[in-house]
Amino acid sequence: MDEQRRVRTERLRWHSRRALLENDLVLQRFWQKQTEALDDATAGMLERLLEMEDHDLWELLSGRQDAGDPALQSMVALLRQPAG
């Protein structure tokens, strides 16, 4: 794993800590499954999601709202996968 990718992944992991507990739990579950550095596409989609306000992000993660962008929607689906 290259250093730049590792640093980006760790920065995303840090920014995944959210004020809204529901988001925090979904993102924690994702990071428990994600043991390697993220590829550029996945990291980019996660960055876009993490830029959102907590309540807007929860609307996507809970399925109450559609992301509109198919790539972003695939990242939401990845985050929504159950643990295990």
Number of C-alpha atoms within 10 A of each C-alpha: 8 7 9 10 16 15 12 18 19 14 12 18 15 10 14 22 15 16 11 13 12 16 21 16 14 19 20 17 17 19 15 10 12 10 8 11 18 18 12 12 11 16 17 16 16 21 16 12 20 17 11 11 12 17 13 12 19 19 14 18 24 14 12 10 12 14 18 8 8 10 13 19 16 14 20 21 13 13 19 17 12 10 10 6
